[in-house]
Amino acid sequence: MYYYQLGESILISHSQSLAFQRIPEERAAQHQDRMYYLLEGAPGQWRRSYCVSDPSLMFLKAEGIHLLQCQGGFERKVPAWLLDGIRAGKVMAVNTAYPSWQSALNQKYPQKWRIHLFGLGDVGGTLITGLRLLGGDAISEIGIYDRREEKVKRWEYEANQILSANETMSFPPVVGIPKEKLFDCDMFVFCASTGVPAVGEDARDVRMIQFEGNREMMKPYVKMAREKGFQGIFAVVSDPVDPLCKSVFIDSNTNPETGELDYHGLAPEQIRGYGLGVMHARAAFYAEQSQETSHYIREGRAYGPHGKDLIIADSIDNYNEDLSLYLTVKARNANLEVRETGFKPYIAPALSSGSLSILSTIRGEWHYSATFMGGIYMGARNRLTSAGTEIEQLPLPEALVERLQTTYERLEEIL
């Protein structure tokens, strides 16, 4: 390892010839604040930054599905003081191949976030209701926008009249905003959709049917985020979450004049998809109905997209393929069961995938969302730390890894 200084920042690298001030290891070891591990990975295949939560993440040859797996044996490859820093969450990896890599240095998240949301349909309205009720400690303001002004007025009236007589409780204000102010925030939430099939229509492939329409609807806002140099999180709630996240990354990093990728848009880690939270909740709902599967809520995990390639693992320590496949099918088809009652399934997705997962994100808590892994976006348990995104790494059974690899490859094929 070699050590450098850039301003007040301490840089760590495997290279001994970086164009920064070289410093001795002893000086780096005395640094008490965040440190930066510099790497150089191909944009579009590597993240711009991430939390180095394990020493193995300083020795990656590529990014991919293995980001979900524990990689032992690397503790001896870093000095003890640096290992302590990693365990304390003080080391961020930064990819110098991105033009904007230096903007990741000293990046800080606010104590209270300003959240702006576009799309006040069934999902969007329910989502802001959850944020208003539960977000008083973490949200300073909820800005709302819709192409129909009467929807904005309605939700300003309705949401701001959600109040408790308990004066110790706080509720973030809900404020209508103009389109040009959408990206004056810490998190932008895209909830708009081209439409969901009516109850009674064939909804088997509804998410992928929506893909092209939702991507086209999203493009002007992606362009706006690029033009404004947006530094916050671009949250995708509209279906299909994982491919739309990838399209946001591609479209925001495409030069409007040349049509080529220039990577001057949103960084991979700025984009998150919120669809997996409800699939975990649905798996837990069905798991609780049988003693044979009730252990899922304590031992299991959900992975992959909010759709047909979903993966539910009944247990990580005692993985059972049959029980896992059973829970996967039940969670995947839960929306169809709701539609059979005569109603569209949007309440649980808006709250489990939307409100609760977004609040966990900004609070730095473990939750389910889709993040960047080697060129695609894939859902898994993760958390946003002061040093960047930490993806949960576990000792995964081989049979589960094979399922994950299949889903990963299918997501690669979409774009």
Secondary structure in CASP SS format (residue, H / E / C, confidence):
PFRMAT SS
TARGET T0000
AUTHOR 0000-0000-0000
METHOD secondary structure of the structure
MODEL  1
M C 1.00
Y E 1.00
Y E 1.00
Y E 1.00
Q E 1.00
L E 1.00
G C 1.00
E C 1.00
S E 1.00
I E 1.00
L E 1.00
I E 1.00
S E 1.00
H C 1.00
S C 1.00
Q C 1.00
S C 1.00
L C 1.00
A C 1.00
F C 1.00
Q E 1.00
R E 1.00
I E 1.00
P C 1.00
E H 1.00
E H 1.00
R H 1.00
A H 1.00
A H 1.00
Q C 1.00
H C 1.00
Q C 1.00
D C 1.00
R C 1.00
M E 1.00
Y E 1.00
Y E 1.00
L E 1.00
L E 1.00
E C 1.00
G C 1.00
A C 1.00
P E 1.00
G C 1.00
Q C 1.00
W E 1.00
R C 1.00
R C 1.00
S E 1.00
Y E 1.00
C E 1.00
V C 1.00
S C 1.00
D C 1.00
P H 1.00
S H 1.00
L H 1.00
M H 1.00
F C 1.00
L C 1.00
K C 1.00
A C 1.00
E C 1.00
G C 1.00
I H 1.00
H H 1.00
L H 1.00
L H 1.00
Q E 1.00
C C 1.00
Q C 1.00
G C 1.00
G C 1.00
F C 1.00
E H 1.00
R H 1.00
K H 1.00
V C 1.00
P C 1.00
A H 1.00
W H 1.00
L H 1.00
L H 1.00
D H 1.00
G H 1.00
I H 1.00
R H 1.00
A C 1.00
G C 1.00
K C 1.00
V E 1.00
M E 1.00
A E 1.00
V E 1.00
N E 1.00
T C 1.00
A C 1.00
Y C 1.00
P C 1.00
S C 1.00
W H 1.00
Q H 1.00
S H 1.00
A H 1.00
L C 1.00
N C 1.00
Q C 1.00
K C 1.00
Y C 1.00
P C 1.00
Q C 1.00
K C 1.00
W E 1.00
R E 1.00
I E 1.00
H E 1.00
L E 1.00
F E 1.00
G C 1.00
L C 1.00
G C 1.00
D H 1.00
V H 1.00
G H 1.00
G H 1.00
T H 1.00
L H 1.00
I H 1.00
T H 1.00
G H 1.00
L H 1.00
R H 1.00
L H 1.00
L H 1.00
G C 1.00
G C 1.00
D C 1.00
A C 1.00
I E 1.00
S E 1.00
E E 1.00
I E 1.00
G E 1.00
I E 1.00
Y E 1.00
D C 1.00
R C 1.00
R C 1.00
E H 1.00
E H 1.00
K H 1.00
V H 1.00
K H 1.00
R H 1.00
W H 1.00
E H 1.00
Y H 1.00
E H 1.00
A H 1.00
N H 1.00
Q C 1.00
I C 1.00
L C 1.00
S C 1.00
A C 1.00
N C 1.00
E C 1.00
T C 1.00
M C 1.00
S C 1.00
F C 1.00
P C 1.00
P C 1.00
V E 1.00
V E 1.00
G E 1.00
I C 1.00
P C 1.00
K H 1.00
E H 1.00
K H 1.00
L C 1.00
F C 1.00
D C 1.00
C C 1.00
D C 1.00
M E 1.00
F E 1.00
V E 1.00
F E 1.00
C C 1.00
A C 1.00
S C 1.00
T C 1.00
G C 1.00
V C 1.00
P C 1.00
A C 1.00
V C 1.00
G C 1.00
E C 1.00
D C 1.00
A C 1.00
R C 1.00
D C 1.00
V H 1.00
R H 1.00
M H 1.00
I H 1.00
Q H 1.00
F H 1.00
E H 1.00
G H 1.00
N H 1.00
R H 1.00
E H 1.00
M H 1.00
M H 1.00
K H 1.00
P H 1.00
Y H 1.00
V H 1.00
K H 1.00
M H 1.00
A H 1.00
R H 1.00
E H 1.00
K C 1.00
G C 1.00
F C 1.00
Q C 1.00
G C 1.00
I E 1.00
F E 1.00
A E 1.00
V E 1.00
V C 1.00
S C 1.00
D C 1.00
P C 1.00
V H 1.00
D H 1.00
P H 1.00
L H 1.00
C H 1.00
K H 1.00
S H 1.00
V H 1.00
F H 1.00
I H 1.00
D H 1.00
S H 1.00
N C 1.00
T E 1.00
N C 1.00
P C 1.00
E C 1.00
T C 1.00
G C 1.00
E C 1.00
L E 1.00
D C 1.00
Y C 1.00
H C 1.00
G C 1.00
L C 1.00
A C 1.00
P H 1.00
E H 1.00
Q H 1.00
I E 1.00
R E 1.00
G E 1.00
Y C 1.00
G C 1.00
L H 1.00
G H 1.00
V H 1.00
M H 1.00
H H 1.00
A H 1.00
R H 1.00
A H 1.00
A H 1.00
F H 1.00
Y H 1.00
A H 1.00
E C 1.00
Q C 1.00
S C 1.00
Q C 1.00
E C 1.00
T C 1.00
S C 1.00
H C 1.00
Y H 1.00
I H 1.00
R H 1.00
E H 1.00
G C 1.00
R E 1.00
A E 1.00
Y E 1.00
G C 1.00
P C 1.00
H C 1.00
G C 1.00
K C 1.00
D C 1.00
L C 1.00
I E 1.00
I E 1.00
A E 1.00
D C 1.00
S C 1.00
I C 1.00
D C 1.00
N C 1.00
Y C 1.00
N C 1.00
E H 1.00
D H 1.00
L H 1.00
S H 1.00
L H 1.00
Y H 1.00
L H 1.00
T H 1.00
V H 1.00
K H 1.00
A H 1.00
R H 1.00
N C 1.00
A H 1.00
N H 1.00
L H 1.00
E H 1.00
V H 1.00
R H 1.00
E H 1.00
T C 1.00
G C 1.00
F C 1.00
K C 1.00
P C 1.00
Y C 1.00
I H 1.00
A H 1.00
P H 1.00
A H 1.00
L H 1.00
S H 1.00
S H 1.00
G H 1.00
S H 1.00
L H 1.00
S H 1.00
I H 1.00
L H 1.00
S H 1.00
T H 1.00
I H 1.00
R H 1.00
G C 1.00
E C 1.00
W C 1.00
H E 1.00
Y E 1.00
S E 1.00
A E 1.00
T E 1.00
F E 1.00
M E 1.00
G C 1.00
G C 1.00
I E 1.00
Y E 1.00
M E 1.00
G E 1.00
A E 1.00
R E 1.00
N E 1.00
R E 1.00
L E 1.00
T E 1.00
S C 1.00
A C 1.00
G E 1.00
T E 1.00
E E 1.00
I E 1.00
E C 1.00
Q C 1.00
L E 1.00
P C 1.00
L C 1.00
P C 1.00
E H 1.00
A H 1.00
L H 1.00
V H 1.00
E H 1.00
R H 1.00
L H 1.00
Q H 1.00
T H 1.00
T H 1.00
Y H 1.00
E H 1.00
R H 1.00
L H 1.00
E H 1.00
E H 1.00
I H 1.00
L C 1.00
END
